[in-house]
Amino acid sequence: MRLEWLEDILAVADAGSLSVAAERRRLTQSAFSRRMQFIEQALGVQLFDRTRKPVQLRPAVRDRLDQIARTAAAMRQLHNDLQLGDRRSGNRVVPPASMR
């Protein structure tokens, strides 16, 4: 599961439509729709009820929006922590060999 996918799903939930979510994610609607279909194929799960206009999240997805949001937040935090750790290790002072 990619963070970007979770953020896309949350964008649709927040926006209430694929077109508004696409705009917020800075993509064309067609590109965003293709990406959402790719996510569905990769997960093997239908995320949206496309028989309704605008499309709606399926109940299984809607019921897990809090979990999706928490997972996305945890992934962002992990990413930030890893970057911070990398910067800190790159700035580490190494004592001269005579002091080791």
C-alpha positions as CSV (number, residue, x, y, z in Angstrom):
1,M,0.0,0.0,0.0
2,R,1.4,3.4,-1.0
3,L,0.9,6.6,1.0
4,E,-0.2,8.3,-2.2
5,W,-3.0,5.8,-2.6
6,L,-4.3,6.4,0.9
7,E,-4.2,10.1,0.3
8,D,-6.1,9.7,-3.0
9,I,-8.9,7.8,-1.3
10,L,-9.1,10.3,1.5
11,A,-9.2,13.1,-1.1
12,V,-12.3,11.5,-2.7
13,A,-13.9,11.1,0.7
14,D,-13.3,14.7,1.6
15,A,-14.2,16.2,-1.8
16,G,-17.2,14.0,-2.4
17,S,-16.4,13.6,-6.1
18,L,-13.6,12.3,-8.3
19,S,-13.4,15.6,-10.2
20,V,-12.9,17.8,-7.1
21,A,-10.5,15.3,-5.6
22,A,-8.5,15.3,-8.9
23,E,-8.3,19.0,-8.8
24,R,-7.1,19.0,-5.2
25,R,-4.5,16.3,-6.1
26,R,-3.4,18.5,-9.0
27,L,-4.3,15.9,-11.7
28,T,-6.7,15.9,-14.6
29,Q,-9.9,14.0,-13.9
30,S,-9.1,11.3,-16.4
31,A,-5.6,10.8,-15.0
32,F,-7.0,10.6,-11.5
33,S,-9.8,8.2,-12.5
34,R,-7.2,6.0,-14.2
35,R,-5.1,6.1,-11.0
36,M,-8.1,5.1,-8.9
37,Q,-8.9,2.2,-11.2
38,F,-5.2,1.1,-10.9
39,I,-5.5,1.2,-7.1
40,E,-8.6,-0.9,-7.2
41,Q,-6.9,-3.4,-9.5
42,A,-3.8,-3.5,-7.3
43,L,-5.8,-4.1,-4.2
44,G,-8.3,-6.4,-5.8
45,V,-11.2,-4.4,-4.3
46,Q,-13.8,-2.0,-5.7
47,L,-13.5,1.2,-3.8
48,F,-16.3,3.2,-5.4
49,D,-19.9,2.7,-6.3
50,R,-19.8,4.1,-9.9
51,T,-23.5,3.5,-10.5
52,R,-24.2,6.7,-8.5
53,K,-23.4,10.3,-9.6
54,P,-21.2,11.5,-8.1
55,V,-19.4,8.2,-7.4
56,Q,-19.5,7.2,-3.8
57,L,-17.2,5.3,-1.6
58,R,-18.4,1.7,-1.0
59,P,-19.5,1.0,2.6
60,A,-16.4,-1.1,3.3
61,V,-14.2,1.8,2.5
62,R,-16.3,4.4,4.1
63,D,-16.4,2.4,7.3
64,R,-12.6,2.4,7.4
65,L,-11.9,6.1,6.6
66,D,-10.6,6.6,10.2
67,Q,-8.2,3.7,9.8
68,I,-7.1,4.9,6.4
69,A,-6.4,8.4,7.8
70,R,-4.5,7.0,10.8
71,T,-2.4,4.8,8.5
72,A,-1.6,7.7,6.2
73,A,-0.6,9.8,9.2
74,A,1.6,7.0,10.6
75,M,3.3,6.6,7.2
76,R,3.9,10.3,6.9
77,Q,5.4,10.4,10.4
78,L,7.6,7.4,9.6
79,H,8.8,9.1,6.5
80,N,9.6,12.3,8.4
81,D,11.3,10.3,11.2
82,L,13.5,8.4,8.7
83,Q,14.5,11.6,7.0
84,L,15.3,13.3,10.3
85,G,17.4,10.3,11.4
86,D,19.2,10.3,8.1
87,R,20.0,14.0,8.4
88,R,21.2,13.6,12.0
89,S,23.4,10.7,11.1
90,G,24.9,12.7,8.3
91,N,25.7,15.5,10.7
92,R,27.3,13.3,13.3
93,V,30.7,14.3,14.7
94,V,33.1,11.5,14.5
95,P,36.0,11.6,16.9
96,P,39.5,11.4,15.5
97,A,41.0,7.9,15.4
98,S,43.3,8.8,18.3
99,M,40.3,9.3,20.6
100,R,38.5,6.1,19.8
